[in-house]
């Protein structure tokens, strides 16, 4: 079990680094959603399924959706100007 948790922690570090190092906003949002999925897998491995399901809903679905909506509205405003 410790090997699985260690692997997930390494994967979480890599996905977090991907969020930080990505410069294009769309890819950054996708990397953030992937980071949320890895974090939810870590919560499942730590036997916290309610927190994992909350992380899936908020960190992998709702928050990236809000960012995509705001990015598209910014793009629409730039086209008007």
C-alpha positions in Angstrom: 0.0 0.0 0.0 2.9 2.3 0.8 4.2 1.8 -2.8 0.9 2.9 -4.3 0.7 6.0 -2.1 4.4 6.8 -2.9 3.7 6.4 -6.6 0.6 8.6 -6.4 2.6 11.3 -4.5 5.2 11.2 -7.3 2.5 11.5 -9.9 0.9 14.3 -8.0 4.2 16.2 -7.9 4.6 15.7 -11.7 1.1 16.9 -12.5 1.5 19.9 -10.1 4.7 20.8 -11.9 2.8 20.5 -15.2 0.3 23.0 -14.0 3.0 25.4 -12.9 5.2 25.1 -16.0 2.5 25.3 -18.6 2.0 28.8 -20.1 -1.0 28.4 -22.3 -4.2 28.9 -20.3 -6.2 26.1 -21.9 -3.5 23.5 -21.4 -3.0 24.8 -17.8 -6.7 24.2 -17.1 -6.5 20.7 -18.5 -3.4 20.1 -16.4 -5.2 21.3 -13.3 -8.1 18.9 -14.0 -5.5 16.1 -14.3 -4.0 17.2 -11.1 -7.4 16.9 -9.4 -7.9 13.4 -10.8 -4.5 12.3 -9.4 -5.4 13.9 -6.1 -8.7 12.1 -5.9 -6.9 8.8 -6.6 -4.6 9.6 -3.7 -7.6 10.3 -1.4 -9.1 7.0 -2.5 -5.8 5.2 -1.6 -5.8 6.9 1.8 -9.3 5.5 2.3 -11.2 8.9 2.2 -13.8 8.2 -0.5 -16.0 11.2 0.4 -13.2 13.6 0.0 -12.1 11.9 -3.2 -15.6 12.2 -4.7 -15.7 15.9 -3.7 -12.3 16.4 -5.3 -13.5 14.8 -8.5 -16.6 17.0 -8.7 -14.9 20.3 -7.7 -11.3 19.9 -8.8 -11.8 17.9 -12.0 -15.1 19.1 -13.3 -16.5 22.3 -11.8 -13.4 24.4 -11.4 -12.0 23.7 -14.9 -15.5 24.3 -16.4 -15.5 27.8 -14.7 -12.1 28.5 -16.0 -13.0 27.5 -19.6 -16.1 29.7 -19.4 -14.1 32.6 -18.2 -11.5 32.1 -20.9 -14.1 31.9 -23.6 -15.7 35.1 -22.4 -12.4 36.8 -22.4 -11.8 35.7 -25.9 -15.2 36.9 -27.0 -14.5 40.3 -25.4 -11.2 40.6 -27.3 -12.9 39.8 -30.6 -15.4 42.6 -30.0 -12.7 45.1 -29.5 
